[in-house]
Amino acid sequence: MDTPLKCSICGSPLYNTDRCLNENTYHCSSPEARFWDFERGSPEQNSSKTHWDKSKQEIANPVKKAAS
């Protein structure tokens, strides 16, 4: 079983925010990182956006070998 990814800032679980062919991107799931819940341009939103940005982890997908 895989160990869940955790935010390096607050320890909350990370969730997948972008899935593509080569990698998956994860961000913090804590209320403090949900910058869209704060008034636009406020100090709280800026702090929250910084938390969101710093929590980002990109994990490369395993390379799939073509069938021979």
mmCIF file as gemmi writes it, N, C-alpha and C atoms, coordinates in Angstrom:
data_model
loop_
_atom_site.group_PDB
_atom_site.id
_atom_site.type_symbol
_atom_site.label_atom_id
_atom_site.label_alt_id
_atom_site.label_comp_id
_atom_site.label_asym_id
_atom_site.label_entity_id
_atom_site.label_seq_id
_atom_site.pdbx_PDB_ins_code
_atom_site.Cartn_x
_atom_site.Cartn_y
_atom_site.Cartn_z
_atom_site.occupancy
_atom_site.B_iso_or_equiv
_atom_site.pdbx_formal_charge
_atom_site.auth_seq_id
_atom_site.auth_asym_id
_atom_site.pdbx_PDB_model_num
ATOM 1 N N . MET Axp A 1 ? 0.843 -1.184 0 1 0 ? 1 A 1
ATOM 2 C CA . MET Axp A 1 ? 0 0 0 1 0 ? 1 A 1
ATOM 3 C C . MET Axp A 1 ? 0.888 1.248 0 1 0 ? 1 A 1
ATOM 4 N N . ASP Axp A 2 ? 0.544 2.224 -0.822 1 0 ? 2 A 1
ATOM 5 C CA . ASP Axp A 2 ? 1.324 3.453 -0.921 1 0 ? 2 A 1
ATOM 6 C C . ASP Axp A 2 ? 1.055 4.357 0.276 1 0 ? 2 A 1
ATOM 7 N N . THR Axp A 3 ? 2.1 5.024 0.738 1 0 ? 3 A 1
ATOM 8 C CA . THR Axp A 3 ? 1.953 6.004 1.805 1 0 ? 3 A 1
ATOM 9 C C . THR Axp A 3 ? 1.381 7.284 1.207 1 0 ? 3 A 1
ATOM 10 N N . PRO Axp A 4 ? 0.326 7.86 1.835 1 0 ? 4 A 1
ATOM 11 C CA . PRO Axp A 4 ? -0.24 9.099 1.299 1 0 ? 4 A 1
ATOM 12 C C . PRO Axp A 4 ? 0.785 10.232 1.323 1 0 ? 4 A 1
ATOM 13 N N . LEU Axp A 5 ? 0.735 11.077 0.329 1 0 ? 5 A 1
ATOM 14 C CA . LEU Axp A 5 ? 1.605 12.249 0.286 1 0 ? 5 A 1
ATOM 15 C C . LEU Axp A 5 ? 1.099 13.277 1.282 1 0 ? 5 A 1
ATOM 16 N N . LYS Axp A 6 ? 2.03 13.935 1.975 1 0 ? 6 A 1
ATOM 17 C CA . LYS Axp A 6 ? 1.681 14.929 2.993 1 0 ? 6 A 1
ATOM 18 C C . LYS Axp A 6 ? 2.289 16.282 2.642 1 0 ? 6 A 1
ATOM 19 N N . CYS Axp A 7 ? 1.605 17.338 3.045 1 0 ? 7 A 1
ATOM 20 C CA . CYS Axp A 7 ? 2.089 18.705 2.857 1 0 ? 7 A 1
ATOM 21 C C . CYS Axp A 7 ? 3.322 18.932 3.736 1 0 ? 7 A 1
ATOM 22 N N . SER Axp A 8 ? 4.363 19.483 3.15 1 0 ? 8 A 1
ATOM 23 C CA . SER Axp A 8 ? 5.594 19.749 3.905 1 0 ? 8 A 1
ATOM 24 C C . SER Axp A 8 ? 5.43 20.933 4.858 1 0 ? 8 A 1
ATOM 25 N N . ILE Axp A 9 ? 4.362 21.718 4.699 1 0 ? 9 A 1
ATOM 26 C CA . ILE Axp A 9 ? 4.144 22.888 5.554 1 0 ? 9 A 1
ATOM 27 C C . ILE Axp A 9 ? 3.305 22.538 6.787 1 0 ? 9 A 1
ATOM 28 N N . CYS Axp A 10 ? 2.187 21.815 6.554 1 0 ? 10 A 1
ATOM 29 C CA . CYS Axp A 10 ? 1.259 21.565 7.66 1 0 ? 10 A 1
ATOM 30 C C . CYS Axp A 10 ? 0.965 20.091 7.923 1 0 ? 10 A 1
ATOM 31 N N . GLY Axp A 11 ? 1.42 19.204 7.046 1 0 ? 11 A 1
ATOM 32 C CA . GLY Axp A 11 ? 1.21 17.777 7.255 1 0 ? 11 A 1
ATOM 33 C C . GLY Axp A 11 ? -0.116 17.237 6.753 1 0 ? 11 A 1
ATOM 34 N N . SER Axp A 12 ? -0.959 18.087 6.183 1 0 ? 12 A 1
ATOM 35 C CA . SER Axp A 12 ? -2.234 17.625 5.639 1 0 ? 12 A 1
ATOM 36 C C . SER Axp A 12 ? -2.001 16.777 4.392 1 0 ? 12 A 1
ATOM 37 N N . PRO Axp A 13 ? -2.958 15.914 4.067 1 0 ? 13 A 1
ATOM 38 C CA . PRO Axp A 13 ? -2.815 15.121 2.844 1 0 ? 13 A 1
ATOM 39 C C . PRO Axp A 13 ? -2.794 16.004 1.6 1 0 ? 13 A 1
ATOM 40 N N . LEU Axp A 14 ? -2.056 15.555 0.605 1 0 ? 14 A 1
ATOM 41 C CA . LEU Axp A 14 ? -2.063 16.221 -0.692 1 0 ? 14 A 1
ATOM 42 C C . LEU Axp A 14 ? -3.087 15.522 -1.579 1 0 ? 14 A 1
ATOM 43 N N . TYR Axp A 15 ? -3.662 16.271 -2.52 1 0 ? 15 A 1
ATOM 44 C CA . TYR Axp A 15 ? -4.568 15.65 -3.477 1 0 ? 15 A 1
ATOM 45 C C . TYR Axp A 15 ? -4.133 15.993 -4.891 1 0 ? 15 A 1
ATOM 46 N N . ASN Axp A 16 ? -4.522 15.145 -5.808 1 0 ? 16 A 1
ATOM 47 C CA . ASN Axp A 16 ? -4.122 15.285 -7.197 1 0 ? 16 A 1
ATOM 48 C C . ASN Axp A 16 ? -4.877 16.443 -7.84 1 0 ? 16 A 1
ATOM 49 N N . THR Axp A 17 ? -4.14 17.431 -8.345 1 0 ? 17 A 1
ATOM 50 C CA . THR Axp A 17 ? -4.763 18.59 -8.982 1 0 ? 17 A 1
ATOM 51 C C . THR Axp A 17 ? -4.557 18.617 -10.487 1 0 ? 17 A 1
ATOM 52 N N . ASP Axp A 18 ? -3.671 17.765 -10.996 1 0 ? 18 A 1
ATOM 53 C CA . ASP Axp A 18 ? -3.424 17.712 -12.436 1 0 ? 18 A 1
ATOM 54 C C . ASP Axp A 18 ? -2.796 16.368 -12.772 1 0 ? 18 A 1
ATOM 55 N N . ARG Axp A 19 ? -3.407 15.679 -13.704 1 0 ? 19 A 1
ATOM 56 C CA . ARG Axp A 19 ? -2.913 14.371 -14.109 1 0 ? 19 A 1
ATOM 57 C C . ARG Axp A 19 ? -2.628 14.442 -15.604 1 0 ? 19 A 1
ATOM 58 N N . CYS Axp A 20 ? -1.427 14.113 -15.975 1 0 ? 20 A 1
ATOM 59 C CA . CYS Axp A 20 ? -1.091 14.099 -17.392 1 0 ? 20 A 1
ATOM 60 C C . CYS Axp A 20 ? -0.265 12.842 -17.688 1 0 ? 20 A 1
ATOM 61 N N . LEU Axp A 21 ? 0.153 12.731 -18.898 1 0 ? 21 A 1
ATOM 62 C CA . LEU Axp A 21 ? 0.856 11.535 -19.345 1 0 ? 21 A 1
ATOM 63 C C . LEU Axp A 21 ? 2.148 11.288 -18.568 1 0 ? 21 A 1
ATOM 64 N N . ASN Axp A 22 ? 2.921 12.327 -18.335 1 0 ? 22 A 1
ATOM 65 C CA . ASN Axp A 22 ? 4.255 12.159 -17.744 1 0 ? 22 A 1
ATOM 66 C C . ASN Axp A 22 ? 4.319 12.298 -16.229 1 0 ? 22 A 1
ATOM 67 N N . GLU Axp A 23 ? 3.362 13.026 -15.625 1 0 ? 23 A 1
ATOM 68 C CA . GLU Axp A 23 ? 3.439 13.265 -14.19 1 0 ? 23 A 1
ATOM 69 C C . GLU Axp A 23 ? 2.077 13.618 -13.604 1 0 ? 23 A 1
ATOM 70 N N . ASN Axp A 24 ? 1.979 13.496 -12.284 1 0 ? 24 A 1
ATOM 71 C CA . ASN Axp A 24 ? 0.823 13.938 -11.523 1 0 ? 24 A 1
ATOM 72 C C . ASN Axp A 24 ? 1.272 15.08 -10.631 1 0 ? 24 A 1
ATOM 73 N N . THR Axp A 25 ? 0.419 16.086 -10.474 1 0 ? 25 A 1
ATOM 74 C CA . THR Axp A 25 ? 0.71 17.222 -9.609 1 0 ? 25 A 1
ATOM 75 C C . THR Axp A 25 ? -0.223 17.165 -8.409 1 0 ? 25 A 1
ATOM 76 N N . TYR Axp A 26 ? 0.342 17.383 -7.232 1 0 ? 26 A 1
ATOM 77 C CA . TYR Axp A 26 ? -0.421 17.33 -5.983 1 0 ? 26 A 1
ATOM 78 C C . TYR Axp A 26 ? -0.263 18.643 -5.226 1 0 ? 26 A 1
ATOM 79 N N . HIS Axp A 27 ? -1.342 19.046 -4.504 1 0 ? 27 A 1
ATOM 80 C CA . HIS Axp A 27 ? -1.33 20.235 -3.653 1 0 ? 27 A 1
ATOM 81 C C . HIS Axp A 27 ? -1.987 19.912 -2.31 1 0 ? 27 A 1
ATOM 82 N N . CYS Axp A 28 ? -1.738 20.765 -1.332 1 0 ? 28 A 1
ATOM 83 C CA . CYS Axp A 28 ? -2.277 20.612 0.012 1 0 ? 28 A 1
ATOM 84 C C . CYS Axp A 28 ? -3.805 20.703 0.016 1 0 ? 28 A 1
ATOM 85 N N . SER Axp A 29 ? -4.423 19.869 0.862 1 0 ? 29 A 1
ATOM 86 C CA . SER Axp A 29 ? -5.886 19.848 0.965 1 0 ? 29 A 1
ATOM 87 C C . SER Axp A 29 ? -6.412 20.63 2.174 1 0 ? 29 A 1
ATOM 88 N N . SER Axp A 30 ? -5.536 21.247 2.955 1 0 ? 30 A 1
ATOM 89 C CA . SER Axp A 30 ? -5.978 21.933 4.173 1 0 ? 30 A 1
ATOM 90 C C . SER Axp A 30 ? -6.779 23.197 3.846 1 0 ? 30 A 1
ATOM 91 N N . PRO Axp A 31 ? -7.674 23.601 4.769 1 0 ? 31 A 1
ATOM 92 C CA . PRO Axp A 31 ? -8.419 24.848 4.57 1 0 ? 31 A 1
ATOM 93 C C . PRO Axp A 31 ? -7.499 26.063 4.414 1 0 ? 31 A 1
ATOM 94 N N . GLU Axp A 32 ? -6.334 26.01 5.065 1 0 ? 32 A 1
ATOM 95 C CA . GLU Axp A 32 ? -5.387 27.131 4.981 1 0 ? 32 A 1
ATOM 96 C C . GLU Axp A 32 ? -4.798 27.291 3.583 1 0 ? 32 A 1
ATOM 97 N N . ALA Axp A 33 ? -4.84 26.248 2.769 1 0 ? 33 A 1
ATOM 98 C CA . ALA Axp A 33 ? -4.272 26.304 1.414 1 0 ? 33 A 1
ATOM 99 C C . ALA Axp A 33 ? -5.331 26.582 0.341 1 0 ? 33 A 1
ATOM 100 N N . ARG Axp A 34 ? -6.576 26.679 0.725 1 0 ? 34 A 1
ATOM 101 C CA . ARG Axp A 34 ? -7.664 26.921 -0.238 1 0 ? 34 A 1
ATOM 102 C C . ARG Axp A 34 ? -7.811 28.416 -0.486 1 0 ? 34 A 1
ATOM 103 N N . PHE Axp A 35 ? -6.906 28.958 -1.256 1 0 ? 35 A 1
ATOM 104 C CA . PHE Axp A 35 ? -6.835 30.407 -1.474 1 0 ? 35 A 1
ATOM 105 C C . PHE Axp A 35 ? -8.106 30.975 -2.095 1 0 ? 35 A 1
ATOM 106 N N . TRP Axp A 36 ? -8.86 30.16 -2.797 1 0 ? 36 A 1
ATOM 107 C CA . TRP Axp A 36 ? -10.094 30.621 -3.455 1 0 ? 36 A 1
ATOM 108 C C . TRP Axp A 36 ? -11.211 30.899 -2.446 1 0 ? 36 A 1
ATOM 109 N N . ASP Axp A 37 ? -11.035 30.461 -1.187 1 0 ? 37 A 1
ATOM 110 C CA . ASP Axp A 37 ? -12.038 30.711 -0.151 1 0 ? 37 A 1
ATOM 111 C C . ASP Axp A 37 ? -11.867 32.065 0.528 1 0 ? 37 A 1
ATOM 112 N N . PHE Axp A 38 ? -10.81 32.797 0.188 1 0 ? 38 A 1
ATOM 113 C CA . PHE Axp A 38 ? -10.536 34.088 0.82 1 0 ? 38 A 1
ATOM 114 C C . PHE Axp A 38 ? -10.834 35.229 -0.14 1 0 ? 38 A 1
ATOM 115 N N . GLU Axp A 39 ? -11.066 36.395 0.422 1 0 ? 39 A 1
ATOM 116 C CA . GLU Axp A 39 ? -11.339 37.583 -0.392 1 0 ? 39 A 1
ATOM 117 C C . GLU Axp A 39 ? -10.149 37.863 -1.311 1 0 ? 39 A 1
ATOM 118 N N . ARG Axp A 40 ? -10.461 38.107 -2.563 1 0 ? 40 A 1
ATOM 119 C CA . ARG Axp A 40 ? -9.431 38.323 -3.57 1 0 ? 40 A 1
ATOM 120 C C . ARG Axp A 40 ? -8.522 39.497 -3.195 1 0 ? 40 A 1
ATOM 121 N N . GLY Axp A 41 ? -7.22 39.248 -3.227 1 0 ? 41 A 1
ATOM 122 C CA . GLY Axp A 41 ? -6.23 40.282 -2.949 1 0 ? 41 A 1
ATOM 123 C C . GLY Axp A 41 ? -5.973 40.538 -1.477 1 0 ? 41 A 1
ATOM 124 N N . SER Axp A 42 ? -6.663 39.817 -0.599 1 0 ? 42 A 1
ATOM 125 C CA . SER Axp A 42 ? -6.481 40.037 0.84 1 0 ? 42 A 1
ATOM 126 C C . SER Axp A 42 ? -5.178 39.388 1.309 1 0 ? 42 A 1
ATOM 127 N N . PRO Axp A 43 ? -4.658 39.856 2.455 1 0 ? 43 A 1
ATOM 128 C CA . PRO Axp A 43 ? -3.46 39.225 3.016 1 0 ? 43 A 1
ATOM 129 C C . PRO Axp A 43 ? -3.681 37.73 3.288 1 0 ? 43 A 1
ATOM 130 N N . GLU Axp A 44 ? -4.891 37.364 3.7 1 0 ? 44 A 1
ATOM 131 C CA . GLU Axp A 44 ? -5.207 35.958 3.959 1 0 ? 44 A 1
ATOM 132 C C . GLU Axp A 44 ? -5.128 35.134 2.674 1 0 ? 44 A 1
ATOM 133 N N . GLN Axp A 45 ? -5.64 35.701 1.581 1 0 ? 45 A 1
ATOM 134 C CA . GLN Axp A 45 ? -5.569 34.972 0.32 1 0 ? 45 A 1
ATOM 135 C C . GLN Axp A 45 ? -4.123 34.84 -0.148 1 0 ? 45 A 1
ATOM 136 N N . ASN Axp A 46 ? -3.344 35.884 -0.005 1 0 ? 46 A 1
ATOM 137 C CA . ASN Axp A 46 ? -1.937 35.828 -0.405 1 0 ? 46 A 1
ATOM 138 C C . ASN Axp A 46 ? -1.174 34.774 0.396 1 0 ? 46 A 1
ATOM 139 N N . SER Axp A 47 ? -1.424 34.719 1.695 1 0 ? 47 A 1
ATOM 140 C CA . SER Axp A 47 ? -0.775 33.725 2.544 1 0 ? 47 A 1
ATOM 141 C C . SER Axp A 47 ? -1.222 32.313 2.151 1 0 ? 47 A 1
ATOM 142 N N . SER Axp A 48 ? -2.496 32.165 1.884 1 0 ? 48 A 1
ATOM 143 C CA . SER Axp A 48 ? -3.047 30.871 1.482 1 0 ? 48 A 1
ATOM 144 C C . SER Axp A 48 ? -2.48 30.416 0.144 1 0 ? 48 A 1
ATOM 145 N N . LYS Axp A 49 ? -2.354 31.344 -0.792 1 0 ? 49 A 1
ATOM 146 C CA . LYS Axp A 49 ? -1.801 31.012 -2.123 1 0 ? 49 A 1
ATOM 147 C C . LYS Axp A 49 ? -0.339 30.599 -1.996 1 0 ? 49 A 1
ATOM 148 N N . THR Axp A 50 ? 0.401 31.245 -1.117 1 0 ? 50 A 1
ATOM 149 C CA . THR Axp A 50 ? 1.789 30.862 -0.872 1 0 ? 50 A 1
ATOM 150 C C . THR Axp A 50 ? 1.855 29.437 -0.327 1 0 ? 50 A 1
ATOM 151 N N . HIS Axp A 51 ? 0.961 29.113 0.608 1 0 ? 51 A 1
ATOM 152 C CA . HIS Axp A 51 ? 0.893 27.748 1.161 1 0 ? 51 A 1
ATOM 153 C C . HIS Axp A 51 ? 0.613 26.76 0.029 1 0 ? 51 A 1
ATOM 154 N N . TRP Axp A 52 ? -0.383 27.053 -0.798 1 0 ? 52 A 1
ATOM 155 C CA . TRP Axp A 52 ? -0.757 26.202 -1.945 1 0 ? 52 A 1
ATOM 156 C C . TRP Axp A 52 ? 0.44 25.979 -2.862 1 0 ? 52 A 1
ATOM 157 N N . ASP Axp A 53 ? 1.105 27.076 -3.229 1 0 ? 53 A 1
ATOM 158 C CA . ASP Axp A 53 ? 2.24 26.98 -4.153 1 0 ? 53 A 1
ATOM 159 C C . ASP Axp A 53 ? 3.392 26.165 -3.564 1 0 ? 53 A 1
ATOM 160 N N . LYS Axp A 54 ? 3.701 26.378 -2.3 1 0 ? 54 A 1
ATOM 161 C CA . LYS Axp A 54 ? 4.831 25.686 -1.676 1 0 ? 54 A 1
ATOM 162 C C . LYS Axp A 54 ? 4.537 24.213 -1.411 1 0 ? 54 A 1
ATOM 163 N N . SER Axp A 55 ? 3.263 23.853 -1.364 1 0 ? 55 A 1
ATOM 164 C CA . SER Axp A 55 ? 2.903 22.453 -1.102 1 0 ? 55 A 1
ATOM 165 C C . SER Axp A 55 ? 2.985 21.584 -2.36 1 0 ? 55 A 1
ATOM 166 N N . LYS Axp A 56 ? 3.134 22.189 -3.506 1 0 ? 56 A 1
ATOM 167 C CA . LYS Axp A 56 ? 3.102 21.472 -4.789 1 0 ? 56 A 1
ATOM 168 C C . LYS Axp A 56 ? 4.184 20.391 -4.867 1 0 ? 56 A 1
ATOM 169 N N . GLN Axp A 57 ? 3.745 19.202 -5.284 1 0 ? 57 A 1
ATOM 170 C CA . GLN Axp A 57 ? 4.676 18.103 -5.563 1 0 ? 57 A 1
ATOM 171 C C . GLN Axp A 57 ? 4.31 17.509 -6.912 1 0 ? 57 A 1
ATOM 172 N N . GLU Axp A 58 ? 5.299 17.31 -7.737 1 0 ? 58 A 1
ATOM 173 C CA . GLU Axp A 58 ? 5.09 16.684 -9.038 1 0 ? 58 A 1
ATOM 174 C C . GLU Axp A 58 ? 5.764 15.31 -9.002 1 0 ? 58 A 1
ATOM 175 N N . ILE Axp A 59 ? 4.985 14.292 -9.289 1 0 ? 59 A 1
ATOM 176 C CA . ILE Axp A 59 ? 5.465 12.916 -9.241 1 0 ? 59 A 1
ATOM 177 C C . ILE Axp A 59 ? 5.424 12.343 -10.653 1 0 ? 59 A 1
ATOM 178 N N . ALA Axp A 60 ? 6.579 11.902 -11.134 1 0 ? 60 A 1
ATOM 179 C CA . ALA Axp A 60 ? 6.667 11.331 -12.492 1 0 ? 60 A 1
ATOM 180 C C . ALA Axp A 60 ? 5.937 10.006 -12.528 1 0 ? 60 A 1
ATOM 181 N N . ASN Axp A 61 ? 5.223 9.772 -13.615 1 0 ? 61 A 1
ATOM 182 C CA . ASN Axp A 61 ? 4.566 8.483 -13.831 1 0 ? 61 A 1
ATOM 183 C C . ASN Axp A 61 ? 5.6 7.493 -14.332 1 0 ? 61 A 1
ATOM 184 N N . PRO Axp A 62 ? 5.452 6.229 -13.97 1 0 ? 62 A 1
ATOM 185 C CA . PRO Axp A 62 ? 6.388 5.217 -14.489 1 0 ? 62 A 1
ATOM 186 C C . PRO Axp A 62 ? 6.28 5.135 -16.005 1 0 ? 62 A 1
ATOM 187 N N . VAL Axp A 63 ? 7.403 4.911 -16.637 1 0 ? 63 A 1
ATOM 188 C CA . VAL Axp A 63 ? 7.431 4.783 -18.092 1 0 ? 63 A 1
ATOM 189 C C . VAL Axp A 63 ? 6.873 3.415 -18.462 1 0 ? 63 A 1
ATOM 190 N N . LYS Axp A 64 ? 5.884 3.425 -19.347 1 0 ? 64 A 1
ATOM 191 C CA . LYS Axp A 64 ? 5.295 2.166 -19.789 1 0 ? 64 A 1
ATOM 192 C C . LYS Axp A 64 ? 6.046 1.678 -21.005 1 0 ? 64 A 1
ATOM 193 N N . LYS Axp A 65 ? 6.428 0.439 -20.967 1 0 ? 65 A 1
ATOM 194 C CA . LYS Axp A 65 ? 7.153 -0.134 -22.113 1 0 ? 65 A 1
ATOM 195 C C . LYS Axp A 65 ? 6.15 -0.582 -23.165 1 0 ? 65 A 1
ATOM 196 N N . ALA Axp A 66 ? 6.492 -0.311 -24.399 1 0 ? 66 A 1
ATOM 197 C CA . ALA Axp A 66 ? 5.648 -0.732 -25.515 1 0 ? 66 A 1
ATOM 198 C C . ALA Axp A 66 ? 5.694 -2.256 -25.648 1 0 ? 66 A 1
ATOM 199 N N . ALA Axp A 67 ? 4.567 -2.803 -26.012 1 0 ? 67 A 1
ATOM 200 C CA . ALA Axp A 67 ? 4.518 -4.266 -26.22 1 0 ? 67 A 1
ATOM 201 C C . ALA Axp A 67 ? 5.379 -4.645 -27.42 1 0 ? 67 A 1
ATOM 202 N N . SER Axp A 68 ? 6.109 -5.746 -27.282 1 0 ? 68 A 1
ATOM 203 C CA . SER Axp A 68 ? 6.973 -6.185 -28.393 1 0 ? 68 A 1
ATOM 204 C C . SER Axp A 68 ? 6.251 -7.173 -29.264 1 0 ? 68 A 1
